[in-house]
Amino acid sequence: MKRWGIRTRVLLLALLPAVLIAVVLAGYMVYRVAADADRELVAYGRGLSRQLAAVSEFSAYSGDRAALGIIAAAALDETHITAVAIFDADGVPVANSGPPPARLSPLPPGRQPSLLGSDENSLFFAAPIVLQRAQIGDLLFAESSASERQREAATLGWVTLRMSRSATRQRKREAVFIALFSTFVVSVFAGALAMALGRQVTQPILRLEGAVARIQEGNLDVRVPADSGGDLQRLEDGMNSMVAALGENREFLQARIAAATTELEQKKSEAERANVAKSRFLAAASHDLRQPLHALSLFAADLGHEAVTPAQQRLSRQINESVSNISELLDALLDISRLDLADIVPQKTCFPVGEVFAQLESGYSRLAGARGLRFRCRPTHLAVWADPALLVRLLGNLVSNAIAYTASGGVLVAARRRGDGVHIEVRDSGVGIAPEYQQVIFEEFFQVGNAGRVRNQGLGLGLAIVKRLAGIQGLKVAVRSAPWLGSVFSVVLPPAPAPASGSPAALPASGPAPVSRRLALLRPQTPQLVEVAALAERWGIAVVWADSCEECIGIAGSGVSGKGAVTVVAGMQEGLAQSILERAAECGTALVLLGNAATPRPATAHVLSLPLRPARLRALLGRLMSIA
């Protein structure tokens, strides 16, 4: 019933009472007709049997059976009579019409007509024949004794008759038919009236329901005719007013949303332009910022050699620490600014993971040992498809961060094949990271447990740089950690086939330099180039100094002794002539430029910013000498 529509409910409400009343009245009428028919038939049978008994009184008294037979035959002419029988006082039949009757036994009690019995088709009545009439002219009647009068009132016999019930059944059938017909007529009339009256109620409500459905679909132009009258018309007027108000409010809100969206887009555009301008400014000013800082670091180092007294040595150490802190912060800020410019295009290639591990061990073993930690890269033969220089920077930041937050134990870097990727993990036994901080640690300047910005606990930029480096290469960095149980940072890289036998391996940490691995440096011998030469010789790369651009090119031409040999020319931007750029482009000689990038520059020229970071130099030289 809950699923019935309003039209069904209105029809049911209007039709059900009328049908119930019609059914009750029809049933009562049928009952009354049937009862009256039965009662009338019984009364008729009793009256007729009494009359037959009175007519048969004198014939029964005189024993005139012929007269009794005539009376019985004449009784058949009456309506509904099917058989008549007359019995004497002992119940023996003396006259009858119809089927021969049996002996009347037992005799009916009393002296009043009675209903002896009934079946489906007939009723049986009996009336006593009583001698109770006297001749009016009998003078002896008055003088007769009481006993004589009692004798004269004795029962002379019995009259029985059988009456048919067919007429009564016919009346009942007619009554039932009339009742059913009346109920049908009343139901049809009530249904038509209910539909006519209900339409005036349900049609407006159904219109309102349809309007509500269209409003839910977003159509606020819908209106319903307000012509129902009464309360329904007021409801329709209210619906139309509500829809009109909703339409006005929607237009107002859309206008405000459009204005707010325009304003937000404008603010966003301004913020993006400001961010790009900031990043471009820092990237463009990096050389101007690094040069004085690098000079300051050299002056601070010279001051440390000149310090004699303990006060001077303490002051020198403080100056060197401050310069180191400023240099680290500036390097991180400039790195983030350059990454934010999104102008770095990964140079992806296939290379063994072992090369990256070798560079990490060379760059961070001494730092871990200084803090009393074990640092190890698990050997592996896996190869990946990525930018080796960017991967070295990403993993280097993770290793540096792990060393900074590990007090005891060690740091392990391992690679394993899982599914369709190579997982490189950096594991440490440090303080760990609570679950609520494992996402925000990749934001700038966020450090767990360093709200006071204690300098020796880092800057909070290492993981932010890791996030940007991973985004540039389309990688995802995940972290698993728990407080005081250490941390595991992992990055998934696409696998690559292992290099064929005889292909270049990672740069050796020490040992004699192959003839094909030589580094040409352009004089003058600036402190930056001297530092590059010292690092290259430590890594087993032969260093050759040249006095001119032509000599550099000549070294590049004469130094190639076999397949894969390469000569790298390094020099300051200020000392580079346009000729060496042109000659390098013609000969395909790889250039490593210290400082800002020369514009325009050949595709074989690579830039390292100052102050120089050994890990970056080693990664670049390893890449160039491996793919040459």
HUBELLIN-V76990 format. One line per field, one symbol per residue. phi: phi as a letter, one per 20 degrees, with the letter a starting at -180 (. if undefined). A space follows every 50 residues. Layout:
phi = ???
This chain:
phi = .feffffffffffeefffffffffffffffffffffffffffffffffff fffffefffffemefffffffffffffffmedaccddefenefdbacoff eefebfffemddgbefrbcfdbcddbcfedecdcffeefeffefffffff ffefferbdcbddfdfffffffffffffffffffffffffffffffffff effffffffffffffffneeefcdfecenmffffffffffffffffffff ffffffffffffffffffffffffffffffffffefffefffffffffff fffffefdfgffffffffffffffffffffgffffffffffldedfefbe bffgffffffffecffffffemdecbdfgbdfccdaefffffffffffff ffffddeboaccdbcbecmecdeddddcdefncfgfdfdffeefmdcfmc felfffdndndffffgffffffemdcddccabgmcnccdccdcffbffff fnffdffffbofefffdccedeffefgfffffffffffendfdcecebff fffffffeeedafnfbdddcafffeeefffffffffemffddeeofffce bffeecdcfdffdgfffffffffffedf
